[in-house]
């Protein structure tokens, strides 16, 4: 049976309390199922932000997307998770990743390590969290990444496997990324499916959407991206799974096509596109769009780590 759609919004911008509450309420009003917070320096601290989000909303779940486990001691993180789960009324979903921005570790005075060491630390963190949850409330676990070691860990432990749809540019200290082609994402999803073949219950599959542009001129809208993604034509850029560009109906059709091709049923958009995606979300949920806001509302995502 195909899972129903779920939609999350990743809230990137630190704000005063009243503004934070207002955008969390707006996310709920627009129909988002999960209010998410990333884990980068210069962005909101995840756990207090999620508690504040839960206090002013009733329906959405709240979650991290995703914690940089290199910032945390596993035992102390387990305490944070347990307390946050309690203070959010059991609505917490915990997203974990191995980290991909070396400059943040250097700024924080934390070891960066090899990719293997970072994945090993993530595995130890997952095992510690699972052990400490055995006698408590189960917090759904999302693991994000595209590498084979990350996909294997997700196949073993995750309730949700999150595909970034992009890879970090080799040697980039700031998390610069390049998107995966549709065929490259086919291969990564197939690799995960093979690793997860023995699971009793399939995991939910998530895709992080990099940009949402509602327009009647898709080719014109992606012209600025052609300079940032060299070697691709406008047609190839428009086909990238992580970009949703076109009319609201065309974007909704692409989301349905992504579900059909890759099995993605949970989509995350960035805060800067929360309003633009709202009417599309409503169409996919089979209801009328919510009034208010405007397609170009929201913060810029220029300079955000891991964003095109």
C-alpha positions in Angstrom: 0.0 0.0 0.0 1.4 3.5 -0.9 1.9 5.7 2.0 0.0 9.0 2.1 2.0 12.2 1.4 3.6 14.1 4.3 5.2 17.5 4.0 7.7 19.2 6.2 9.1 22.7 6.3 12.7 23.3 7.5 12.8 26.6 9.5 16.2 28.1 9.0 16.0 31.7 10.3 16.5 32.6 14.0 13.8 35.1 15.0 12.5 36.7 18.2 9.9 34.6 20.1 6.8 36.3 18.7 8.0 35.9 15.1 9.0 32.3 15.7 5.5 31.5 17.0 3.9 33.3 14.1 5.7 31.3 11.4 5.1 28.0 13.3 1.4 28.8 13.4 1.6 29.7 9.7 3.2 26.4 8.8 0.4 24.6 10.6 -2.2 26.8 8.9 -0.7 26.0 5.4 -1.0 22.3 6.2 2.5 21.2 6.8 2.7 17.9 8.7 6.1 18.5 10.3 7.8 21.7 11.6 11.6 21.1 11.3 14.8 22.8 12.5 18.3 22.2 11.0 21.5 22.0 12.9 24.0 24.6 11.6 25.8 27.4 13.3 24.0 30.7 12.8 20.6 29.0 12.7 18.1 28.2 15.5 19.2 25.9 18.2 17.2 22.8 17.5 15.7 21.6 20.8 14.4 24.8 22.4 13.1 25.9 19.0 11.1 22.7 18.7 9.6 23.0 22.2 8.5 26.6 21.3 7.0 25.3 18.0 5.0 22.6 19.8 3.7 25.1 22.4 1.9 27.2 19.8 0.7 24.4 17.4 -1.5 21.3 17.9 -1.4 19.2 14.8 2.1 19.1 13.2 4.9 16.9 14.5 8.2 18.6 15.2 11.6 17.4 14.3 15.3 17.9 13.6 16.4 18.0 9.9 19.0 16.9 10.7 21.2 17.0 13.8 24.9 17.0 13.1 25.8 14.2 15.5 29.4 15.3 15.5 28.2 18.2 17.7 26.9 15.8 20.4 28.0 13.3 23.0 25.6 10.3 22.5 24.7 10.0 26.2 24.0 13.7 26.6 22.1 13.8 23.4 19.8 11.0 24.7 18.9 13.3 27.6 18.1 16.1 25.2 15.9 13.9 23.1 14.0 12.4 26.1 13.3 15.8 27.6 12.2 17.3 24.2 10.0 14.4 23.4 8.2 14.9 26.8 7.9 18.7 26.4 6.5 18.4 22.9 3.8 15.9 24.0 5.4 13.0 22.1 5.4 14.8 18.8 9.1 14.7 18.3 10.8 13.1 15.2 14.5 12.9 15.5 16.6 13.4 12.3 20.3 12.5 12.4 23.2 13.0 10.0 26.9 12.6 10.0 27.7 16.2 9.2 29.0 17.7 6.0 30.3 21.2 6.8 33.9 21.0 7.9 34.1 24.8 8.6 31.4 24.5 11.3 33.4 21.9 13.2 36.5 24.0 13.0 34.7 27.1 14.2 33.3 25.1 17.2 36.7 23.6 17.9 35.4 20.1 17.3 37.2 17.3 15.5 36.1 16.8 11.8 37.4 13.3 11.2 37.2 11.1 8.1 33.9 10.2 6.5 34.2 6.7 8.1 34.8 8.2 11.5 31.8 10.5 11.3 29.5 7.6 10.2 30.9 5.5 13.1 30.1 8.2 15.5 26.6 8.4 14.1 26.2 4.6 14.4 27.3 4.8 18.1 24.8 7.7 18.6 21.9 5.7 17.0 22.7 2.6 19.1 22.9 4.7 22.3 19.5 6.4 21.6 17.8 3.1 20.7 19.2 1.5 23.9 17.9 4.3 26.1 14.5 4.2 24.3 13.8 0.6 25.0 11.9 1.3 28.3 10.6 4.7 27.2 8.7 6.5 24.5 9.7 5.6 21.0 10.9 8.6 19.0 10.7 8.0 15.2 14.2 8.2 13.8 15.1 9.8 10.4 18.6 9.2 9.0 19.7 11.4 6.2 22.5 10.8 3.6 23.3 9.3 0.2 26.5 7.3 0.8 26.4 3.5 1.0 27.4 3.4 4.7 24.7 5.9 5.6 22.1 4.0 3.6 23.1 0.8 5.3 22.7 2.4 8.7 19.3 3.8 7.7 18.2 0.4 6.4 19.1 -1.1 9.8 17.6 1.6 12.1 15.6 4.4 10.5 11.9 4.9 10.5 12.5 7.4 7.7 15.3 7.5 5.2 16.0 11.0 3.9 17.7 11.5 0.5 19.4 14.8 0.0 19.3 14.4 -3.7 22.7 16.1 -3.9 26.3 15.4 -3.0 28.9 17.7 -1.3 31.5 19.0 -3.7 34.8 17.3 -3.0 37.1 19.4 -0.9 34.4 22.0 0.0 34.7 23.1 3.6 31.4 25.1 3.5 29.1 22.3 2.4 28.7 23.4 -1.3 26.6 20.8 -3.1 25.9 19.6 -6.6 22.5 17.9 -7.4 22.1 14.3 -8.4 20.6 13.6 -11.8 17.4 11.6 -12.0 19.5 8.5 -13.0 22.0 9.0 -10.1 19.1 9.2 -7.6 17.7 6.1 -9.2 20.9 4.3 -8.3 21.0 5.6 -4.7 17.4 4.6 -4.1 18.0 1.2 -5.6 21.1 0.7 -3.4 19.0 1.6 -0.3 16.2 -0.8 -1.4 18.7 -3.6 -1.7 20.2 -2.9 1.7 16.7 -2.7 3.3 15.3 -5.8 1.6 15.1 -7.8 4.8 13.2 -5.2 6.8 9.9 -6.3 8.3 8.3 -2.9 7.6 9.5 -0.5 4.9 10.8 2.9 6.0 9.2 6.1 4.8 11.3 7.8 2.1 12.0 11.5 2.3 13.4 14.0 -0.3 14.7 17.4 0.6 13.6 19.9 -2.1 16.1 22.6 -2.8 13.9 25.2 -4.5 10.2 25.8 -5.3 9.6 28.3 -8.1 6.0 28.9 -9.2 6.1 30.4 -12.6 4.6 30.3 -16.1 8.2 30.5 -17.6 10.1 27.5 -16.1 13.1 27.8 -18.5 13.5 31.5 -17.8 13.2 30.9 -14.0 16.1 28.5 -14.0 18.5 30.6 -16.0 20.4 31.8 -12.8 20.9 28.2 -11.8 22.6 27.4 -15.0 25.6 29.4 -13.8 25.7 27.5 -10.5 25.2 24.1 -12.0 27.6 24.2 -15.0 27.3 21.6 -17.8 23.5 21.2 -17.7 20.9 22.5 -20.1 17.7 24.2 -18.9 15.8 21.1 -19.7 18.2 19.0 -17.6 18.0 21.4 -14.7 14.2 21.3 -14.7 14.4 17.5 -14.6 16.5 17.5 -11.4 14.5 15.8 -8.6 15.3 18.5 -6.0 13.9 21.4 -8.0 10.2 22.1 -8.3 9.6 24.7 -11.0 6.5 25.5 -13.0 2.8 26.2 -12.5 1.2 24.9 -9.3 -0.4 22.1 -11.3 2.9 21.2 -12.9 4.7 21.1 -9.6 2.0 18.9 -8.1 2.4 16.6 -11.1 6.1 16.4 -10.5 5.7 15.5 -6.8 3.3 12.7 -7.8 5.9 11.5 -10.4 8.7 11.5 -7.8 6.5 9.3 -5.6 5.9 6.9 -8.5 9.5 6.7 -9.6 11.4 6.7 -6.3 8.8 5.9 -3.6 9.2 9.3 -1.9 6.1 10.2 0.1 7.6 12.7 2.5 8.9 15.9 1.1 10.7 18.7 2.9 10.9 22.3 1.7 13.0 25.1 3.0 11.5 28.0 4.9 12.1 30.4 2.0 9.6 28.4 -0.1 7.0 27.7 2.6 4.4 30.0 1.1 5.2 29.2 -2.5 4.6 25.5 -1.9 1.5 26.0 0.2 -1.1 25.9 -2.7 0.7 22.9 -4.2 0.6 21.1 -0.8 -3.1 21.9 -0.6 -3.8 20.4 -4.0 -1.9 17.2 -3.1 -3.9 17.0 0.1 -7.1 17.4 -1.8 -8.3 20.7 -0.2 -8.6 24.4 -1.0 -5.5 26.5 -0.5 -5.2 28.7 2.5 -5.5 32.5 2.0 -2.9 35.0 2.9 0.9 35.1 2.3 2.4 35.3 -1.2 4.5 33.1 -3.4 7.6 35.2 -3.0 7.3 35.5 0.8 10.1 34.1 3.1 13.8 34.4 3.7 16.5 34.0 1.0 18.4 30.7 1.0 21.5 32.2 -0.5 24.6 31.1 1.4 22.8 28.4 3.4 25.0 25.3 3.7 23.9 22.5 1.4 21.4 24.7 -0.6 21.7 25.3 -4.3 
